Amino acid sequence: DACKEEFKKIDDRAFNNSLKVLSSFHKNRINESHFNSTTGYGYNDVGRDAIEKIYSKEFELTGATTLTPNYTPNTDTAYTVHHKYQTLNNTYETEDATEHGTTGQTVNAPIRHRDGFEDPTVTQVTITGDGLAEVTYTYDRETYTFAIGENITSTKIAGTYRYGTEITVTANEVAGYTFNKWENDSTTNPRTITLEDDTTIEPRYKANTDTSYTVKHYKQKVTLDGYDLADTDNLTGTTDTEVTPNVKTYEGFTSPSTQTTTISGDGHTLVTYNYTRNKYALTITHPEYVEEDKSGNYYYEEKVTLTAIDRQGYTFAGWST
């Protein structure tokens, strides 16, 4: 019961004090506008001015009194960081970020990293109570090397370009080969790439297995002043591989040695085989019965004219071999 009486006194005192505060708020027309956010220090602050009027009345100052205003810096004072990112056409796009901190404090303004951009040096800023402190960061694009191999048509030549640059490359046709894929196993042709690192572009080709090549067989003329085409073989094989075409056998001719050649992708590979005429001996067993003895060596199919003489008591019946 003794405690109950003490608690009642406390409750009564709190109630009376609350009434005094509410009454003072009412007399001084305190409303929501007096509780809006401030600049951080309270200068020209209508809310703080109104509260001080209440203090002066409630303190009932009757004589000389020294009052010292005490301020606590706000911990959520705003400041602005401007982030400027370089574009591909060398202009800059700005993104503004509102940060917060304690009034009067010097802080490292935060950087907003982006892949492909160089981070600027961290800058310090002192947060002012008016919320107008600001910092500007400039982010330049990183540059990368672009290299291309052979047999490529590209919208840009080999060189150095900024991050995000788009380049379209086309694998050209190569005689005797079929485009297979790129160095990254992509089979898309043409192909558009976006530079995000040092890049080397290389097309991969597969050798055709049906590339044409020709073998021509020439027989030596009887007159020995050249060769006449006897046969043509139109063949196929794998581009840039070696082949050894077969020679033929012709009666009365000596076949040449085989040749080994590489099949060109343009389909114009030509192998020529020249067959030389054989020489044969002609022997006349009774040269006294011919007008002229033409015994000797002659080329295959070479013509030799012989005339048999007239013999008394005989009739020419023909030649024998």
Secondary structure as UniProt FT lines:
FT   HELIX           2..27
FT   TURN            28..29
FT   HELIX           32..35
FT   TURN            43..44
FT   HELIX           46..59
FT   STRAND          77..86
FT   TURN            88..89
FT   STRAND          92..101
FT   TURN            103..104
FT   STRAND          106..108
FT   TURN            115..116
FT   STRAND          124..126
FT   TURN            129..130
FT   STRAND          134..139
FT   STRAND          143..148
FT   STRAND          152..154
FT   STRAND          159..162
FT   TURN            163..164
FT   STRAND          166..171
FT   TURN            175..176
FT   STRAND          177..182
FT   TURN            183..184
FT   STRAND          191..194
FT   STRAND          199..201
FT   STRAND          203..207
FT   STRAND          211..220
FT   TURN            222..223
FT   STRAND          227..237
FT   TURN            239..240
FT   STRAND          242..243
FT   TURN            251..252
FT   STRAND          253..254
FT   STRAND          261..262
FT   TURN            265..266
FT   STRAND          269..277
FT   STRAND          279..282
FT   HELIX           287..289
FT   STRAND          296..299
FT   TURN            300..301
FT   TURN            312..313
//
